[in-house]
Amino acid sequence: MATKVFAELESIVTYSQSQQVDLNFPRESNESMSQYENRCWRLRCHTDDSGIVELPDKTLARVGNVIIPGMIFHRVLLESVKSTGETIPGRGKKTYLDAFRTGVMVDSNVLIGMQGKEIEGEWISVDPRGRPGGRGVPKKFPKFPAWKGTVEFMVFDEIVLNQSKRGVAIFEEALEQAGRFGIGRWRPIKSGGQYGRFRIVSLRIESVDTLSSAIENQAHMQ
């Protein structure tokens, strides 16, 4: 039996995205690098639509609603579990990492209540090849001062819902630490940055069987 965990999360600090700009929109021959950045920077955000539109000021934006890709939360959850190295009681040196890797998935992306054409941006100096200490060039990235949304986790290995020695579910502890690790560009765990941290507002757990029964009952009533 599978279980769904609905995690309502909210940002603590600014969140920023850095998706690669679509190669179908290269720099034009008469365009400076800063002009190109100013025209295409919004394409670095993630949305629920693959379309791209030109705005009245000739800059480009992604169509649809801005999302945080669900897989990002699974990825940072694995980083969190791996960092603790906590072992499963009664299983020797076996940690919870495999249980989270194969027994947990994220069911959907997270909408944060904004459209691709509405986002804010910030200019920063970035090394074009990602080399530490390299010479920086100005680039513009989407940033979101605040967001709030619900992440739907599907849990197939319920050992991750067991209580830890500290009396809190292993899953909840891992997600709390994931919030300190952060998501997106310039997050603490990867670059020593300050963006991307979040906190848990609430957790709700439902069995998939319960959800299926509710759907079936609703169908019979129609």
Secondary structure, DSSP 8 states (H G I E B T S, - for coil): --EEEEEEEEESS-EE------TTS---TT--HHHHHHHHGGGGS-BS---EEE-TTS-EEE-SEEEE-HHHHHHHHHHHHHHH--B-TTSTT-BSHHHHHHHEEE-S-EEEEEEGGG-EEEEEEE-TT--TT---EEEEEEEES--EEEEEEEES-GGGGSB-TTSSBHHHHHHHHHHHH--STT-HHHHS-S---EEEEEEEEEEHHHHHHHHHHHHHH-
